[in-house]
Amino acid sequence: MLIESERLRLVPFELPLLLAAQAGDLAAVGDALGAVIPPGWPSDGVRDYQFPSQLSALGKGVALKWLGRLIVTTAEPTLAGVINLKGGPDAHGRVELGYEIVESQRRKGYATEAARALLDWCFAQPEVKAVRARTLPDNKVSAHMLERLGFKRLGPQRDTNLGEMIVWELTPSSPSVKS
């Protein structure tokens, strides 16, 4: 399901797009999106973690709506990054949000706008009770963005691949700043 905001389209990262990206066929990705693919995409993190994770989830039958989306600007169609849910709601109705903006597209508000659009979609799903996100302890930019969106810091958590992470959570009843 395509999600749109004022300046962005959040395009489902469907299997053909995912396989083309994984194979390094960025021309095919760009053609499918009707967008320019900037240098530096995909990052090592997207290549090493998101691609395998999404392929695994799709193989296990996780619905595409609970997985990744490509962030495409609408004015001059360019891939700005990725935003994803890391699977459907858990037993407590929580989903986890992740995102990464291509370096050349940072500091333009795309992560905030994409996150807000995906959060609005999430909370329109009756089974979603909370959205979580994780940041590295020294990632002040993401921490600040999550705080502006109304996320509350829950504390540290150890990730087997990334080390210590800070867990954040937003619920529909959390006060949210819309700037």
ZIZIHU-V36652 format. One record per residue. N is the residue number from 0. RES is the residue in one letter. PHI is phi as a letter, one per 30 degrees, with the letter a starting at -180 (999 if undefined). NEAR is the number of other ideal C-beta (glycine too) atoms within 12 Angstrom. D_CENTER is the distance of its C-alpha to the mean C-alpha in whole Angstrom. Layout:
BEGIN
n;res;phi;near;d_center
N;RES;PHI;NEAR;D_CENTER
N;RES;PHI;NEAR;D_CENTER
END
This chain:
BEGIN
n;res;phi;near;d_center
0;M;999;22;14
1;L;d;22;14
2;I;c;28;12
3;E;b;21;14
4;S;b;28;14
5;E;e;15;17
6;R;c;24;16
7;L;b;37;13
8;R;c;30;12
9;L;c;42;9
10;V;c;35;11
11;P;e;32;11
12;F;d;41;11
13;E;d;25;14
14;L;e;20;16
15;P;d;20;19
16;L;d;35;16
17;L;d;36;14
18;L;d;19;18
19;A;d;24;19
20;A;d;33;16
21;Q;d;25;17
22;A;d;16;21
23;G;i;15;20
24;D;d;18;21
25;L;d;26;19
26;A;d;15;22
27;A;d;18;21
28;V;d;33;18
29;G;d;22;19
30;D;d;17;21
31;A;d;26;19
32;L;d;35;17
33;G;i;18;20
34;A;b;30;18
35;V;d;23;19
36;I;c;32;17
37;P;d;27;18
38;P;e;14;19
39;G;j;21;17
40;W;c;33;14
41;P;d;35;13
42;S;d;25;14
43;D;e;12;15
44;G;d;24;12
45;V;d;32;10
46;R;d;23;14
47;D;d;15;15
48;Y;c;24;12
49;Q;d;33;10
50;F;e;31;12
51;P;d;19;15
52;S;d;30;13
53;Q;d;37;12
54;L;e;24;15
55;S;d;17;17
56;A;d;27;15
57;L;d;27;16
58;G;d;13;20
59;K;c;14;20
60;G;i;12;19
61;V;d;22;16
62;A;d;20;16
63;L;e;26;13
64;K;d;29;12
65;W;c;34;10
66;L;b;39;8
67;G;d;41;6
68;R;b;42;7
69;L;c;46;8
70;I;c;46;8
71;V;b;40;12
72;T;d;33;15
73;T;c;22;18
74;A;d;15;21
75;E;b;15;21
76;P;e;23;18
77;T;b;29;16
78;L;d;43;13
79;A;c;43;11
80;G;l;42;8
81;V;b;46;5
82;I;b;43;2
83;N;b;40;3
84;L;c;41;6
85;K;c;29;9
86;G;j;27;11
87;G;d;23;14
88;P;d;25;15
89;D;d;18;18
90;A;d;10;21
91;H;c;15;21
92;G;i;20;18
93;R;c;27;15
94;V;c;35;12
95;E;c;35;9
96;L;c;43;6
97;G;b;37;4
98;Y;a;45;3
99;E;a;37;7
100;I;c;36;9
101;V;e;32;12
102;E;e;17;15
103;S;d;20;17
104;Q;c;33;15
105;R;d;22;14
106;R;i;14;16
107;K;c;22;16
108;G;i;24;14
109;Y;d;37;11
110;A;d;38;8
111;T;d;37;11
112;E;d;34;11
113;A;d;42;8
114;A;d;41;7
115;R;d;35;11
116;A;d;32;11
117;L;d;42;8
118;L;d;41;10
119;D;e;23;13
120;W;d;27;13
121;C;e;38;12
122;F;d;27;15
123;A;d;15;17
124;Q;d;24;17
125;P;d;10;20
126;E;d;19;19
127;V;c;30;16
128;K;c;22;18
129;A;a;31;15
130;V;b;43;12
131;R;c;36;12
132;A;b;40;10
133;R;b;32;11
134;T;b;35;13
135;L;d;21;15
136;P;e;20;19
137;D;c;13;19
138;N;d;21;16
139;K;d;13;18
140;V;d;20;15
141;S;d;30;12
142;A;e;23;15
143;H;d;17;16
144;M;d;32;13
145;L;d;36;13
146;E;d;25;17
147;R;d;24;17
148;L;d;35;14
149;G;j;28;17
150;F;d;34;15
151;K;c;23;18
152;R;d;24;18
153;L;c;21;20
154;G;k;16;21
155;P;d;17;20
156;Q;b;22;20
157;R;c;14;20
158;D;c;19;18
159;T;d;9;20
160;N;c;14;18
161;L;c;20;17
162;G;i;15;20
163;E;d;18;20
164;M;b;27;17
165;I;c;29;17
166;V;c;28;15
167;W;b;36;14
168;E;b;31;15
169;L;b;37;15
170;T;c;24;17
171;P;e;20;19
172;S;d;12;22
173;S;d;23;20
174;P;d;14;21
175;S;b;23;19
176;V;d;16;19
177;K;c;12;19
178;S;c;12;19
END
